[in-house]
Amino acid sequence: MRGFESSVIPIIESHIDNFTSLEKKIAQFFINNKEELDFSIKNIASLLYVSEAALSRFAQKMGFPGYREFIFQYKETFTKNNKNVVEDYIKEALNTYEELLNKSYNLIDGEQIRRIVKLFSKKKRIYVYGMGSSGFAAKEFKMRFMRLGVDVESITDAHLLAVNAVRVNEGCIVIGITISRSTKEVLEAMKKAKENAATTILITSKKDNAASESFDEEVLVPIRKNLEYGNIISPQFPILIIIDILYLNEKLNSRIPAPL
């Protein structure tokens, strides 16, 4: 595994909502601190103007027996070349995520993302097509963008894909999701939508120059062997990366602020 660092910070962050205002002050100190200090309970109590008992309660609220045990783990953050001893199955899952994130970085076209997001404000409605795992991603797309006031619908049933494709027009965007580019129902529905003058965007891992005329945009996502079968991590992951990037760009340019 490529250098995952041991850190107690995520544990602190996960308990933030359970802390008192004083404990939140202590938490922010440990989260934001970037240097190795004298972390003795006496010194930190003096530095933060809190009692030693408050530091002990802070540690115990996170499940540590006391401050000493908490600070022992916290100090590991500053140990050079610090790495967890992690079981193989954890390494494999985390390395797969890391690999796909790196591949996503290299595949994402910022200009293309901006072009697509601009289309969202020009068209009346967005339809997102997907089946199986891609169908779950299509539903996630709908839930995310509805929060920004975008008129979007997800369709994940083969029969409804065929029916809807003949109903769309030039005022619609149709986004099809198929990592393997082998979901015929999605591809056929998008072809019909294109014939009806809809703007079509395909999210896939496989480029096919011969079929590119069927789509206005093809957004490439990374692939890993057998990813579509979900044998290590969810096959939705690379799709969700693209959805998040589109969502963030739309949110930054949205006319309607996202709800808190």
Summary of the structure (lengths in Angstrom):
residues: 260
radius of gyration: 24.1
end to end distance: 36.4
largest distance: 73.6
contacts: 752
relative contact order: 0.11
helix: 55%
strand: 10%
